Amino acid sequence: MKKHKTQLQPGLDELLREKYEIRCIDKDEKYKNLPHSYWVYDDLLKGLYDKGWFRFAAGFKSALYGNPKSEWCIKLLGMGVGDNPLYFCEKGFYLEHERRMLIDFANLGFSFQPMVMGQEESIEFLISNEIVYEKQARLRVENNDVLIMERIKGVPFATQTGHFLDYVAEYRLIGHQTRDKLHEALYELKHELLTANSFGLLHNDPMPPNIIFVRNEKRYRARLVDFEIAQNLKKRSPDFVNNTVAQQYIDRNVPRNSVTWQHIKNLDQHLLDESISFVKDLPIIKKSGFPAKASFSLSFMGMGFRIDFEEMANVFPVLNRKIF
């Protein structure tokens, strides 16, 4: 009988200690595949791949392109894992708003968000890295098809695949100390967001795929990405943001006062509370065990969240998370 070699899924602490490396996801069956040609981006995409850049993460509308040698990453509209990512090509108002919000958070001294380049700096970056010529660089940046920002070197709380089970955790928790560090990092992020909220700044979508865990000496820190529906309540937000946020309060079941029917939390605090609560349900796995593959799903705000790990499954015929 042919033996199938199984590979233990890495522990979160291992990944963070070893400076998490990005990898290309284009041929990964876990993610929805893209159409073969994006003619409006063909020059840009060819330049990226020719110079060693590749798609390493994807959201619903956009994807992130990175190069292991660069401290920056490039967010490109229309390259996500939604049902029809092509729909978002050249709809630059999404990334234009995100750049403004990232600048607003930075101007008030917050650092849990990635640093972002301005337009002229972005154009110069694309040209100096020989990704595209000036005409194409200026076209894409001024149309806000691309957003160049800090590549946060960490591990996503979960990744979005575009399949039915949208959120996938790609690491194991080894030992209770790791879980405690996650709790501490999320509580710290909650406090930082609460401070930002007091200045009128709202992220509005601190879901697991938008939370990145990084290691700072012996501590974990949670940072946030994807500010496309963030708001600065001291400024007017675009209609697409206001409408999406209003729907999010319904979709995410933000609790209401039973008498006034007003929401008793904002989205930031509600979703972070859900994330903190969810960490309690993550299985704690010991380093020793018999390698075998197993997976199960947990509910997170009505969306699938799969945890894959390889440990002990050939000892117990029926997987029961209480074992861990």
C-alpha positions in Angstrom: 0.0 0.0 0.0 1.3 3.4 -1.0 1.9 5.6 2.0 0.9 9.3 1.8 3.3 11.6 3.5 1.5 14.2 5.6 3.1 17.5 6.5 2.4 19.0 9.9 0.9 22.4 9.6 3.2 25.0 11.2 2.5 26.5 14.5 1.7 30.2 14.6 4.6 30.9 16.9 7.0 29.1 14.5 5.7 31.2 11.6 6.1 34.5 13.4 9.5 33.6 14.8 10.8 32.8 11.4 9.6 36.0 9.8 6.6 34.9 7.8 7.4 34.4 4.1 5.0 35.3 1.4 4.2 32.8 -1.4 2.4 32.9 -4.7 -1.3 31.8 -4.5 -2.0 31.8 -8.3 -2.0 27.9 -8.6 -3.3 27.2 -5.1 -6.6 25.3 -5.5 -7.7 26.7 -2.1 -8.3 30.0 -3.8 -10.7 30.9 -6.6 -8.8 31.0 -9.9 -8.6 34.2 -11.9 -9.6 34.6 -15.6 -6.6 34.1 -17.9 -6.4 37.7 -19.1 -7.0 41.0 -17.6 -6.4 43.1 -20.7 -6.6 46.4 -18.9 -3.8 45.3 -16.6 -1.7 43.1 -19.0 1.2 45.5 -19.1 1.3 46.0 -15.4 0.9 42.3 -14.6 3.6 41.3 -17.0 6.0 43.9 -15.5 5.2 42.6 -12.0 5.9 39.0 -12.8 8.9 39.8 -14.9 10.5 41.6 -11.9 9.7 38.8 -9.3 6.4 40.1 -8.0 3.4 37.8 -7.4 -0.1 37.6 -6.0 0.3 36.5 -2.3 -3.0 37.5 -0.8 -6.5 38.3 -2.0 -9.7 39.8 -0.7 -13.1 40.1 -2.4 -12.3 43.0 -4.7 -8.5 43.2 -4.8 -5.3 41.3 -4.4 -1.9 42.0 -2.9 1.3 41.6 -5.0 4.6 41.3 -3.2 8.3 40.7 -3.8 10.3 39.0 -1.0 13.0 41.7 -1.5 10.6 44.6 -1.1 9.2 46.2 2.1 6.2 47.3 0.1 3.2 45.6 -1.5 0.9 46.6 -4.3 -2.9 46.3 -4.0 -4.5 45.9 -7.4 -8.3 46.2 -7.9 -10.1 43.5 -9.8 -7.7 40.6 -8.8 -9.6 39.3 -5.8 -11.6 36.1 -5.1 -15.1 37.5 -5.3 -17.7 36.0 -7.7 -16.8 38.5 -10.4 -13.5 40.3 -9.5 -13.2 41.7 -13.0 -16.2 44.0 -12.2 -13.9 46.0 -9.9 -11.2 46.7 -12.6 -10.6 50.4 -13.0 -13.1 51.4 -10.3 -10.5 53.4 -8.5 -12.8 55.2 -6.1 -12.4 52.2 -3.7 -8.7 52.6 -3.4 -8.8 56.4 -3.6 -11.0 56.3 -0.4 -8.7 53.7 1.2 -5.6 55.8 0.7 -7.3 58.9 2.3 -8.4 56.8 5.3 -4.9 55.3 5.8 -3.5 58.9 5.8 -6.2 60.1 8.3 -5.3 57.3 10.7 -1.6 58.0 10.3 -2.0 61.7 10.8 -3.5 61.1 14.2 -0.6 58.9 15.3 -2.0 55.4 14.9 0.3 52.6 13.6 -1.8 49.5 13.5 -2.6 50.3 9.8 0.0 49.9 7.0 1.9 52.9 5.9 0.8 54.1 2.4 2.5 55.9 -0.4 1.1 59.1 -2.0 0.4 59.2 -5.7 3.7 60.8 -6.9 5.7 58.5 -4.7 3.8 55.5 -6.1 4.5 56.5 -9.7 8.2 56.9 -9.0 8.2 53.5 -7.2 6.7 51.7 -10.3 9.2 53.4 -12.6 12.3 53.0 -10.5 11.6 49.3 -9.9 11.2 49.0 -13.7 7.7 47.5 -13.4 6.1 49.7 -16.0 7.1 52.8 -18.0 6.0 56.2 -16.8 2.9 56.5 -19.0 1.4 53.2 -17.7 2.6 54.0 -14.1 0.9 57.4 -14.1 -2.3 55.9 -15.7 -2.7 53.2 -13.1 -1.8 55.3 -10.1 -3.8 58.4 -11.0 -6.8 56.2 -11.9 -6.3 54.6 -8.4 -6.2 51.1 -9.7 -3.2 50.4 -7.5 -2.3 51.3 -3.9 1.3 50.9 -2.7 1.6 50.3 1.0 3.7 48.7 3.7 3.9 44.9 3.4 3.1 43.8 7.0 5.3 40.8 7.8 2.9 38.6 9.8 0.4 35.9 9.7 -3.3 36.6 8.8 -5.8 35.6 11.5 -7.5 33.9 8.6 -7.4 34.0 4.8 -10.2 34.5 2.4 -10.4 31.9 -0.4 -13.5 32.9 -2.3 -15.0 29.4 -1.9 -18.0 28.5 0.3 -15.7 28.2 3.4 -14.4 31.7 3.0 -12.1 31.9 6.0 -9.2 29.4 6.5 -6.8 29.3 9.4 -3.4 28.1 8.1 -1.6 27.5 11.3 -1.8 25.6 14.6 -1.9 26.9 18.2 0.7 25.0 20.2 0.2 25.5 23.9 -2.0 27.8 26.0 0.7 30.5 26.0 0.1 31.1 22.3 -3.6 31.5 22.8 -3.0 33.9 25.6 -0.7 36.0 23.4 -3.5 36.2 20.7 -5.9 37.4 23.4 -3.5 40.0 24.5 -2.9 41.2 21.0 -6.6 41.5 20.1 -7.4 43.3 23.4 -4.6 45.8 22.6 -6.0 46.3 19.1 -9.5 46.8 20.5 -8.2 49.5 22.9 -6.4 51.2 20.0 -9.5 51.1 17.8 -11.5 52.5 20.7 -9.2 55.4 20.9 -9.4 55.9 17.1 -13.2 55.7 17.4 -13.1 58.6 20.0 -11.5 60.7 17.2 -14.3 59.7 14.8 -12.2 57.2 12.9 -13.8 53.8 12.2 -12.4 50.8 10.4 -15.8 49.0 10.2 -14.5 45.6 9.2 -12.0 44.1 11.7 -12.8 40.6 10.6 -10.3 37.8 10.8 -9.0 38.1 7.2 -8.2 41.8 7.9 -6.3 41.1 11.1 -2.5 40.4 10.8 -0.6 39.0 13.7 3.1 40.2 14.0 5.7 39.4 16.5 7.4 42.1 18.5 10.2 40.6 20.5 8.2 38.1 22.8 4.9 39.7 22.3 2.3 39.5 19.5 0.7 42.5 18.0 -2.5 42.6 15.9 -2.5 45.0 13.0 -5.4 45.9 10.5 -5.6 46.0 6.7 -8.3 46.7 4.2 -9.6 50.2 5.0 -12.0 50.4 2.0 -15.1 51.0 4.1 -13.4 52.9 6.9 -14.9 56.3 7.9 -13.8 59.6 9.3 -16.9 60.9 10.9 -15.5 64.5 10.7 -15.6 64.2 6.9 -18.1 63.1 4.3 -17.8 59.5 3.3 -18.7 58.3 -0.2 -22.2 56.8 -0.6 -20.8 53.4 -1.3 -19.1 53.4 2.1 -22.1 54.7 4.0 -24.4 52.2 2.3 -22.1 49.2 2.9 -21.6 50.2 6.5 -25.3 50.4 7.1 -25.7 46.9 5.6 -22.8 45.6 7.7 -24.6 46.5 10.9 -27.5 44.3 9.8 -25.4 41.4 8.4 -23.1 41.3 11.4 -25.9 41.3 13.9 -24.6 44.2 15.9 -26.7 44.2 19.1 -29.4 46.7 19.8 -31.0 48.2 22.9 -34.3 46.4 23.3 -36.1 49.7 24.2 -34.6 52.3 21.9 -33.6 49.8 19.2 -30.3 51.7 18.8 -27.0 49.8 18.4 -25.2 49.5 21.7 -21.8 48.9 20.0 -20.2 50.1 16.7 -18.9 47.6 14.2 -15.3 47.9 15.3 -16.0 46.9 18.9 -18.6 44.3 18.0 -16.4 42.4 15.5 -13.3 42.5 17.7 -15.4 41.1 20.6 -16.4 38.3 18.3 -12.8 37.7 17.3 -11.6 37.6 20.9 -14.4 35.2 21.8 -13.6 33.0 18.8 -10.0 32.5 19.9 -11.4 30.7 22.9 -12.7 28.0 20.5 -9.4 27.4 18.7 -8.0 24.0 19.5 -4.9 23.9 21.6 -2.5 21.2 20.2 0.5 19.6 21.8 3.7 19.3 19.9 3.7 15.5 20.0 1.2 13.3 18.2 0.5 11.2 15.2 0.4 13.2 12.0 -2.8 12.9 10.1 -5.0 15.5 8.4 -8.2 16.8 9.8 -10.4 19.8 9.5 -13.6 21.2 10.9 -15.7 24.4 10.6 -16.7 27.0 13.1 -19.2 29.7 12.6 -18.0 33.3 12.6 -20.8 35.9 11.9 -22.6 33.5 9.6 -19.5 32.7 7.6 -17.5 29.5 7.4 -14.2 29.4 9.2 -12.2 26.2 8.6 -9.2 25.1 10.8 -7.0 22.6 9.1 -4.4 20.8 11.2 -2.6 17.4 11.3 -2.5 15.8 14.7 -4.0 12.8 16.5 -6.7 12.1 14.0 -5.6 8.5 13.3 -5.9 7.8 17.1 -9.4 9.0 17.4 -11.7 7.9 14.5 -14.2 10.7 15.1 -12.8 14.2 15.4 -14.1 15.9 18.5 -12.6 19.3 19.3 -13.1 18.7 23.0 -10.1 16.3 22.7 -7.8 19.3 22.1 
